[in-house]
Amino acid sequence: AIVAAHPQVVRIICGHIHRAVDRPFGNTIASTAPSTSHQLVLDHAARSYAVRIEQPAFTLHRWTGRAIVSSAIRTGEGPVRLRAVS
């Protein structure tokens, strides 16, 4: 409700969940960034989580004067494998 009441908020940006996610939130978009190391496998039904070793990445945000343009950028060719963590 607080964010929805302020139309000047054009994006909520946060990180450190090791996965790129964008979703509607309070009349704007909430964005998280991927990790420069491992990514997390999102399984909302599970009580544990898994780590996915994949390409490192980061998100680059550019303000155009009217909008934010965001790009997830992969930084290398990393191995892809799953490792369960309990």
Beta strands, then each sheet from edge to edge (+ up, - down):
strand 1: 12-14
strand 2: 21-25
strand 3: 28-32
strand 4: 39-41
strand 5: 49-53
strand 6: 57-63
strand 7: 68-74
strand 8: 81-85
sheet 1: 1+ 3+ 2-
sheet 2: 4+ 5- 8+
sheet 3: 6+ 7-
end
